[in-house]
């Protein structure tokens, strides 16, 4: 699958992301593919398991930044919603949002794994 084809599978801003990567497609692909092994995703699960909402906020904020730079729009918005919920002390909502975003993370990882 090419980057252009990836647009048909997930909500991704390829053009904006390429601009952030100085139009260096190879570099963008390198970092996009690294998303599939991003350790911060595991840190989010650990924060939830420990009911550590400070760590949850920090981790979701980090993932929001990563997804923003990679142009992963749906994930960016989802992690932003988690950060807001924790900051507003709506912890039950934050946990529901974490659960809800897992399917999109899986879909995104599967799509990225198909890149050439």
DSSP file (Angstrom, degrees, kcal/mol; ACC not computed):
  #  RESIDUE AA STRUCTURE BP1 BP2  ACC     N-H-->O    O-->H-N    N-H-->O    O-->H-N    TCO  KAPPA ALPHA  PHI   PSI    X-CA   Y-CA   Z-CA
    1    1 A X              0   0    0      0, 0.0   115,-2.6     0, 0.0     2,-0.2   0.000 360.0 360.0 360.0 141.2    0.0    0.0    0.0
    2    2 A X     >  -     0   0    0    113,-0.2     4,-1.9   114,-0.1     5,-0.1  -0.504 360.0-105.1 -95.9 169.2    1.2    3.5   -0.8
    3    3 A X  H  > S+     0   0    0      1,-0.2     4,-1.1     2,-0.2    11,-0.1   0.900 122.7  53.5 -58.7 -41.0    0.8    6.7    1.3
    4    4 A X  H  4 S+     0   0    0      1,-0.2     3,-0.4     2,-0.2     4,-0.4   0.886 109.5  47.3 -64.3 -38.2   -1.9    7.8   -1.2
    5    5 A X  H >4 S+     0   0    0      1,-0.2     3,-1.4     2,-0.2     4,-0.3   0.817 101.3  66.2 -70.9 -30.3   -3.8    4.6   -0.8
    6    6 A X  H >X S+     0   0    0     -4,-1.9     4,-2.4     1,-0.3     3,-1.7   0.826  88.9  67.4 -60.3 -31.9   -3.5    4.8    3.0
    7    7 A X  T 3< S+     0   0    0     -4,-1.1    -1,-0.3    -3,-0.4     5,-0.2   0.784  96.6  54.8 -58.7 -27.6   -5.7    7.9    2.8
    8    8 A X  T <4 S+     0   0    0     -3,-1.4    -1,-0.3    -4,-0.4    -2,-0.2   0.578 113.1  41.6 -82.1  -9.4   -8.6    5.7    1.7
    9    9 A X  T <4 S+     0   0    0     -3,-1.7     2,-0.3    -4,-0.3    -2,-0.2   0.801 122.0  17.1-106.7 -41.5   -8.2    3.5    4.8
   10   10 A X  S  < S-     0   0    0     -4,-2.4     2,-1.2    98,-0.1    -1,-0.3  -0.878  83.9 -97.3-131.1 163.9   -7.5    5.8    7.7
   11   11 A X        +     0   0    0     -2,-0.3    62,-1.0    -3,-0.1    63,-0.7  -0.698  63.1 153.9 -82.7  97.1   -8.0    9.5    8.4
   12   12 A X  B     -A   72   0A   0     -2,-1.2     2,-1.1    60,-0.2    60,-0.2  -0.987  45.4-143.3-134.4 137.3   -4.5   10.8    7.7
   13   13 A X     >  +     0   0    0     58,-2.3     4,-2.0    -2,-0.4     5,-0.2  -0.731  29.6 167.2 -97.8  83.6   -3.1   14.2    6.6
   14   14 A X  H  > S+     0   0    0     -2,-1.1     4,-2.9     2,-0.2     5,-0.2   0.923  73.0  50.3 -65.2 -45.5   -0.4   13.0    4.3
   15   15 A X  H  > S+     0   0    0      1,-0.2     4,-2.0     2,-0.2    -1,-0.2   0.931 113.1  44.7 -62.6 -46.7    0.3   16.4    2.7
   16   16 A X  H  > S+     0   0    0      2,-0.2     4,-1.8     1,-0.2    -1,-0.2   0.891 114.8  49.5 -63.9 -39.2    0.5   18.3    6.0
   17   17 A X  H  X S+     0   0    0     -4,-2.0     4,-1.6     2,-0.2    -2,-0.2   0.918 108.2  52.0 -67.6 -43.3    2.7   15.6    7.5
   18   18 A X  H  <>S+     0   0    0     -4,-2.9     5,-3.8     1,-0.2     6,-0.5   0.895 107.3  54.0 -59.6 -38.2    5.0   15.6    4.5
   19   19 A X  H ><5S+     0   0    0     -4,-2.0     3,-1.5     1,-0.2    -1,-0.2   0.904 107.0  50.8 -62.1 -40.4    5.4   19.4    4.9
   20   20 A X  H 3<5S+     0   0    0     -4,-1.8    -1,-0.2     1,-0.3    -2,-0.2   0.787 110.1  50.9 -66.2 -26.4    6.4   18.9    8.6
   21   21 A X  T ><5S-     0   0    0     -4,-1.6     3,-2.0    -3,-0.1    -1,-0.3   0.015 122.4-106.8 -99.7  26.7    9.0   16.3    7.3
   22   22 A X  T < 5 -     0   0    0     -3,-1.5    -3,-0.2     1,-0.3    -2,-0.1   0.817  68.4 -67.3  54.5  35.0   10.4   18.8    4.8
   23   23 A X  T 3 <S+     0   0    0     -5,-3.8     2,-1.1     1,-0.2    -1,-0.3   0.748  95.5 144.3  57.4  26.5    8.7   16.8    2.0
   24   24 A X    <>  -     0   0    0     -3,-2.0     4,-2.3    -6,-0.5     3,-0.3  -0.771  27.5-175.9 -96.0  91.5   11.1   13.9    2.7
   25   25 A X  H  > S+     0   0    0     -2,-1.1     4,-2.9     1,-0.2     5,-0.2   0.861  78.7  55.6 -59.5 -39.7    8.7   10.9    2.1
   26   26 A X  H  > S+     0   0    0      1,-0.2     4,-2.0     2,-0.2    -1,-0.2   0.905 110.1  45.8 -62.0 -41.6   11.3    8.3    3.1
   27   27 A X  H  > S+     0   0    0     -3,-0.3     4,-2.1     2,-0.2     5,-0.2   0.923 112.5  50.6 -67.4 -43.4   11.8   10.0    6.5
   28   28 A X  H  X S+     0   0    0     -4,-2.3     4,-2.7     1,-0.2    -2,-0.2   0.931 110.9  49.0 -59.1 -46.2    8.0   10.4    7.0
   29   29 A X  H  X S+     0   0    0     -4,-2.9     4,-2.6     1,-0.2    -1,-0.2   0.891 107.5  56.1 -60.3 -40.0    7.4    6.7    6.2
   30   30 A X  H  X S+     0   0    0     -4,-2.0     4,-1.1    -5,-0.2    -1,-0.2   0.937 113.9  38.4 -57.9 -48.9   10.2    5.7    8.6
   31   31 A X  H  X S+     0   0    0     -4,-2.1     4,-0.7     2,-0.2    -2,-0.2   0.843 113.5  55.4 -75.4 -33.3    8.5    7.5   11.5
   32   32 A X  H >< S+     0   0    0     -4,-2.7     3,-1.1    -5,-0.2     4,-0.3   0.923 108.6  48.6 -62.6 -43.6    5.0    6.5   10.5
   33   33 A X  H >< S+     0   0    0     -4,-2.6     3,-1.2     1,-0.2     4,-0.2   0.797 101.6  64.5 -67.3 -28.3    6.0    2.9   10.5
   34   34 A X  H >< S+     0   0    0     -4,-1.1     3,-1.7     1,-0.2    -1,-0.2   0.719  83.3  78.2 -67.0 -19.6    7.6    3.4   14.0
   35   35 A X  G X< S+     0   0    0     -3,-1.1     3,-1.5    -4,-0.7    -1,-0.2   0.849  83.5  63.9 -57.5 -32.4    4.1    4.1   15.3
   36   36 A X  G <  S+     0   0    0     -3,-1.2    -1,-0.3    -4,-0.3    -2,-0.2   0.696 111.2  35.3 -67.7 -18.2    3.4    0.4   15.2
   37   37 A X  G <  S+     0   0    0     -3,-1.7     2,-0.3    -4,-0.2    -1,-0.3   0.136  81.8 144.7-118.0  18.2    6.1   -0.2   17.9
   38   38 A X    X   -     0   0    0     -3,-1.5     3,-1.2     1,-0.2     4,-0.5  -0.424  39.0-155.8 -62.9 115.9    5.5    3.0   19.8
   39   39 A X  T >> S+     0   0    0     -2,-0.3     4,-1.7     1,-0.3     3,-0.6   0.725  85.6  74.0 -68.6 -20.2    6.1    2.2   23.5
   40   40 A X  H 3> S+     0   0    0      1,-0.2     4,-1.8     2,-0.2    -1,-0.3   0.795  86.7  63.8 -64.4 -26.5    4.0    5.0   24.7
   41   41 A X  H <> S+     0   0    0     -3,-1.2     4,-1.3     1,-0.2    -1,-0.2   0.900 104.7  45.6 -62.2 -39.5    0.9    3.0   23.6
   42   42 A X  H <> S+     0   0    0     -3,-0.6     4,-2.2    -4,-0.5    -2,-0.2   0.849 107.8  57.9 -70.2 -34.5    1.8    0.4   26.3
   43   43 A X  H  X S+     0   0    0     -4,-1.7     4,-2.3     1,-0.2    -2,-0.2   0.850 101.9  55.6 -63.4 -34.2    2.5    3.2   28.8
   44   44 A X  H  X S+     0   0    0     -4,-1.8     4,-2.1     2,-0.2    -1,-0.2   0.934 108.2  47.4 -63.6 -45.8   -1.1    4.3   28.3
   45   45 A X  H  X S+     0   0    0     -4,-1.3     4,-2.6     1,-0.2    -2,-0.2   0.891 111.3  51.6 -61.8 -39.8   -2.4    0.8   29.2
   46   46 A X  H  X S+     0   0    0     -4,-2.2     4,-1.9     2,-0.2    -1,-0.2   0.892 108.3  51.1 -65.3 -39.7   -0.2    0.7   32.2
   47   47 A X  H  <>S+     0   0    0     -4,-2.3     5,-2.5     2,-0.2     4,-0.4   0.904 111.9  47.4 -63.9 -41.1   -1.5    4.1   33.4
   48   48 A X  H ><5S+     0   0    0     -4,-2.1     3,-1.3     1,-0.2    -2,-0.2   0.936 110.5  51.4 -64.9 -46.5   -5.0    2.9   33.1
   49   49 A X  H 3<5S+     0   0    0     -4,-2.6    -1,-0.2     1,-0.3    -2,-0.2   0.843 114.8  43.4 -60.3 -33.8   -4.3   -0.4   34.9
   50   50 A X  T 3<5S-     0   0    0     -4,-1.9    -1,-0.3    -5,-0.2    -2,-0.2   0.458 106.2-127.1 -89.2  -2.0   -2.7    1.5   37.8
   51   51 A X  T < 5 +     0   0    0     -3,-1.3     2,-1.0    -4,-0.4    -3,-0.2   0.876  55.6 155.0  52.5  39.1   -5.5    4.2   37.8
   52   52 A X     >< +     0   0    0     -5,-2.5     4,-2.2    -6,-0.2    -1,-0.2  -0.793  19.4 178.4 -98.2  92.9   -2.7    6.7   37.6
   53   53 A X  H  > S+     0   0    0     -2,-1.0     4,-2.2     1,-0.2    -1,-0.2   0.747  77.4  58.3 -74.2 -23.1   -4.5    9.7   36.0
   54   54 A X  H  > S+     0   0    0      2,-0.2     4,-2.3     1,-0.2    -1,-0.2   0.935 111.1  42.4 -65.3 -46.6   -1.4   11.9   36.1
   55   55 A X  H  > S+     0   0    0      2,-0.2     4,-2.9     1,-0.2     5,-0.3   0.862 111.8  56.1 -66.8 -35.6    0.4    9.4   34.0
   56   56 A X  H  X S+     0   0    0     -4,-2.2     4,-2.7    -9,-0.2     5,-0.2   0.925 108.9  46.4 -62.1 -44.0   -2.6    8.9   31.8
   57   57 A X  H  X S+     0   0    0     -4,-2.2     4,-2.4     2,-0.2    -2,-0.2   0.944 114.8  46.3 -62.8 -47.8   -2.7   12.6   31.0
   58   58 A X  H  X S+     0   0    0     -4,-2.3     4,-2.2     2,-0.2    -2,-0.2   0.919 115.5  45.7 -61.3 -45.2    1.0   12.8   30.3
   59   59 A X  H  X S+     0   0    0     -4,-2.9     4,-2.6     2,-0.2    -1,-0.2   0.919 113.1  48.5 -67.2 -44.5    0.9    9.7   28.1
   60   60 A X  H  X S+     0   0    0     -4,-2.7     4,-2.3    -5,-0.3    -1,-0.2   0.876 111.0  52.4 -63.5 -36.0   -2.2   10.7   26.2
   61   61 A X  H  X S+     0   0    0     -4,-2.4     4,-1.9    -5,-0.2    -2,-0.2   0.907 109.4  48.8 -65.7 -41.3   -0.6   14.1   25.7
   62   62 A X  H  X S+     0   0    0     -4,-2.2     4,-2.3     1,-0.2    -2,-0.2   0.932 112.5  47.7 -62.5 -45.8    2.5   12.5   24.3
   63   63 A X  H  X S+     0   0    0     -4,-2.6     4,-2.9     1,-0.2     5,-0.3   0.867 107.3  56.9 -65.1 -35.7    0.5   10.3   21.9
   64   64 A X  H  X S+     0   0    0     -4,-2.3     4,-2.3     2,-0.2    -1,-0.2   0.924 109.2  46.3 -58.8 -44.4   -1.5   13.3   20.8
   65   65 A X  H  X S+     0   0    0     -4,-1.9     4,-2.4     2,-0.2    -2,-0.2   0.912 112.7  48.7 -65.4 -43.6    1.7   15.0   19.8
   66   66 A X  H  X S+     0   0    0     -4,-2.3     4,-1.9     1,-0.2    -2,-0.2   0.945 114.4  45.5 -60.6 -48.7    3.0   11.9   18.0
   67   67 A X  H  X>S+     0   0    0     -4,-2.9     5,-2.4     1,-0.2     4,-0.8   0.863 111.2  53.7 -66.0 -35.8   -0.3   11.5   16.1
   68   68 A X  H ><5S+     0   0    0     -4,-2.3     3,-0.7    -5,-0.3    -1,-0.2   0.930 110.0  46.6 -63.3 -45.0   -0.4   15.2   15.3
   69   69 A X  H 3<5S+     0   0    0     -4,-2.4    -2,-0.2     1,-0.2    -1,-0.2   0.844 114.6  47.4 -66.2 -33.1    3.0   15.1   13.8
   70   70 A X  H 3<5S-     0   0    0     -4,-1.9    -1,-0.2    -5,-0.2    -2,-0.2   0.532 112.8-118.6 -86.1  -6.4    2.2   12.0   11.8
   71   71 A X  T <<5 +     0   0    0     -4,-0.8   -58,-2.3    -3,-0.7     2,-1.7   0.711  59.7 151.9  78.4  20.0   -1.1   13.4   10.6
   72   72 A X  B  >< +A   12   0A   0     -5,-2.4     4,-2.7   -60,-0.2   -60,-0.2  -0.627  20.2 179.8 -85.2  84.0   -3.2   10.7   12.3
   73   73 A X  H  > S+     0   0    0     -2,-1.7     4,-2.6   -62,-1.0     5,-0.2   0.871  70.6  47.7 -61.2 -48.3   -6.2   12.9   12.7
   74   74 A X  H  > S+     0   0    0    -63,-0.7     4,-2.2     1,-0.2    -1,-0.2   0.913 116.4  44.9 -63.1 -42.3   -8.7   10.6   14.4
   75   75 A X  H  > S+     0   0    0    -64,-0.3     4,-2.9     2,-0.2     5,-0.3   0.907 110.6  54.4 -68.0 -41.2   -6.1    9.4   16.9
   76   76 A X  H  X S+     0   0    0     -4,-2.7     4,-2.2     1,-0.2    -2,-0.2   0.947 112.1  44.2 -54.6 -50.2   -4.9   13.0   17.5
   77   77 A X  H  X S+     0   0    0     -4,-2.6     4,-2.2     1,-0.2    -1,-0.2   0.886 112.9  51.9 -64.8 -39.2   -8.5   14.1   18.3
   78   78 A X  H  X S+     0   0    0     -4,-2.2     4,-1.7    -5,-0.2    -2,-0.2   0.925 111.8  44.8 -63.9 -45.4   -9.1   11.0   20.5
   79   79 A X  H  X S+     0   0    0     -4,-2.9     4,-2.4     1,-0.2    -1,-0.2   0.862 110.6  55.4 -68.4 -34.1   -6.0   11.5   22.6
   80   80 A X  H  X S+     0   0    0     -4,-2.2     4,-2.5    -5,-0.3    -1,-0.2   0.912 106.6  51.0 -61.7 -41.9   -6.8   15.2   22.9
   81   81 A X  H  X S+     0   0    0     -4,-2.2     4,-2.4     2,-0.2    -2,-0.2   0.878 109.3  51.0 -62.8 -38.0  -10.3   14.3   24.2
   82   82 A X  H  X S+     0   0    0     -4,-1.7     4,-2.4     2,-0.2     5,-0.2   0.934 109.7  49.6 -64.7 -45.9   -8.6   12.0   26.8
   83   83 A X  H  X S+     0   0    0     -4,-2.4     4,-2.6     1,-0.2    -2,-0.2   0.934 112.2  48.2 -58.3 -47.1   -6.3   14.8   27.9
   84   84 A X  H  X S+     0   0    0     -4,-2.5     4,-2.0     1,-0.2    -1,-0.2   0.919 110.0  52.0 -60.0 -44.4   -9.2   17.2   28.3
   85   85 A X  H  <>S+     0   0    0     -4,-2.4     5,-3.3     1,-0.2    -1,-0.2   0.917 112.0  45.4 -60.9 -44.1  -11.2   14.7   30.3
   86   86 A X  H ><5S+     0   0    0     -4,-2.4     3,-1.9     3,-0.2    -1,-0.2   0.929 112.0  51.3 -65.9 -44.1   -8.4   14.0   32.7
   87   87 A X  H 3<5S+     0   0    0     -4,-2.6    -1,-0.2     1,-0.3    -2,-0.2   0.814 110.9  48.7 -63.2 -29.1   -7.7   17.7   33.1
   88   88 A X  T 3<5S-     0   0    0     -4,-2.0    -1,-0.3    -5,-0.2    -2,-0.2   0.304 117.4-117.4 -90.6   8.4  -11.3   18.3   33.8
   89   89 A X  T < 5S+     0   0    0     -3,-1.9     2,-0.9     1,-0.2    -3,-0.2   0.798  71.2 138.9  58.3  33.5  -11.2   15.5   36.4
   90   90 A X     >< +     0   0    0     -5,-3.3     4,-2.3    -6,-0.2     3,-0.2  -0.584  19.0 161.1 -98.8  66.2  -13.8   13.5   34.4
   91   91 A X  H  >  +     0   0    0     -2,-0.9     4,-2.4     1,-0.2    -1,-0.2   0.850  67.3  53.8 -63.7 -38.3  -11.8   10.3   35.0
   92   92 A X  H  > S+     0   0    0      1,-0.2     4,-1.9    -3,-0.2    -1,-0.2   0.911 110.7  48.1 -62.8 -40.1  -14.6    7.9   34.2
   93   93 A X  H  > S+     0   0    0      2,-0.2     4,-2.5     1,-0.2    -2,-0.2   0.905 109.1  54.0 -64.2 -41.0  -15.0    9.6   30.8
   94   94 A X  H  X S+     0   0    0     -4,-2.3     4,-2.3     1,-0.2    -2,-0.2   0.916 108.0  49.4 -59.8 -43.6  -11.3    9.4   30.2
   95   95 A X  H  X S+     0   0    0     -4,-2.4     4,-2.1     1,-0.2    -1,-0.2   0.893 110.7  49.8 -64.4 -39.2  -11.3    5.7   30.8
   96   96 A X  H  X S+     0   0    0     -4,-1.9     4,-2.3     1,-0.2    -1,-0.2   0.891 110.4  50.9 -64.8 -38.8  -14.2    5.2   28.4
   97   97 A X  H  X S+     0   0    0     -4,-2.5     4,-1.9     2,-0.2    -2,-0.2   0.882 107.9  52.3 -66.6 -38.4  -12.3    7.3   25.8
   98   98 A X  H  X S+     0   0    0     -4,-2.3     4,-0.8     1,-0.2    -1,-0.2   0.929 111.6  46.9 -61.6 -44.5   -9.2    5.2   26.2
   99   99 A X  H >< S+     0   0    0     -4,-2.1     3,-0.7     1,-0.2     4,-0.4   0.906 112.0  50.9 -63.3 -41.2  -11.3    2.0   25.7
  100  100 A X  H >X S+     0   0    0     -4,-2.3     3,-0.5     1,-0.2     4,-0.5   0.809 105.4  55.3 -68.3 -30.5  -13.0    3.6   22.6
  101  101 A X  H 3X S+     0   0    0     -4,-1.9     4,-2.3     1,-0.2    -1,-0.2   0.679  86.4  81.9 -79.2 -15.8   -9.8    4.6   20.9
  102  102 A X  H <X S+     0   0    0     -4,-0.8     4,-2.3    -3,-0.7    -1,-0.2   0.867  88.6  52.6 -59.0 -38.6   -8.3    1.1   21.0
  103  103 A X  H <> S+     0   0    0     -3,-0.5     4,-2.5    -4,-0.4    -1,-0.2   0.899 110.2  48.1 -65.3 -39.3  -10.2    0.0   17.9
  104  104 A X  H  X S+     0   0    0     -4,-0.5     4,-2.6    -3,-0.2    -2,-0.2   0.875 110.1  52.2 -69.4 -36.5   -8.9    3.0   15.9
  105  105 A X  H  X S+     0   0    0     -4,-2.3     4,-2.8     2,-0.2    -2,-0.2   0.933 111.5  47.0 -62.2 -45.4   -5.3    2.3   17.1
  106  106 A X  H  X S+     0   0    0     -4,-2.3     4,-2.6     2,-0.2    -2,-0.2   0.929 112.7  48.6 -62.2 -46.4   -5.6   -1.3   15.9
  107  107 A X  H  X S+     0   0    0     -4,-2.5     4,-2.1     1,-0.2    -1,-0.2   0.909 113.4  48.1 -59.5 -43.0   -7.1   -0.2   12.6
  108  108 A X  H  X S+     0   0    0     -4,-2.6     4,-2.7     2,-0.2     5,-0.2   0.922 111.5  48.9 -66.1 -45.2   -4.3    2.4   12.1
  109  109 A X  H  X S+     0   0    0     -4,-2.8     4,-2.3     1,-0.2    -2,-0.2   0.915 111.0  50.6 -61.3 -43.0   -1.5   -0.1   13.0
  110  110 A X  H  X S+     0   0    0     -4,-2.6     4,-0.6    -5,-0.2    -1,-0.2   0.913 112.2  47.0 -61.5 -42.2   -3.0   -2.7   10.6
  111  111 A X  H >< S+     0   0    0     -4,-2.1     3,-1.1     1,-0.2     4,-0.3   0.917 111.7  50.0 -65.9 -43.9   -3.1   -0.1    7.8
  112  112 A X  H >< S+     0   0    0     -4,-2.7     3,-1.9     1,-0.3    -1,-0.2   0.879 103.3  60.7 -63.0 -37.4    0.5    1.1    8.5
  113  113 A X  H 3< S+     0   0    0     -4,-2.3    -1,-0.3     1,-0.3    -2,-0.2   0.725  99.2  58.6 -62.2 -20.3    1.7   -2.4    8.5
  114  114 A X  T << S+     0   0    0     -3,-1.1    -1,-0.3    -4,-0.6    -2,-0.2   0.499  79.9 117.6 -87.7  -4.5    0.5   -2.7    4.9
  115  115 A X    <         0   0    0     -3,-1.9  -113,-0.2    -4,-0.3    -3,-0.0  -0.323 360.0 360.0 -65.5 145.7    2.7    0.2    3.7
  116  116 A X              0   0    0   -115,-2.6    -1,-0.2    -2,-0.0  -114,-0.1   0.464 360.0 360.0 -72.3 360.0    5.3   -0.6    1.1
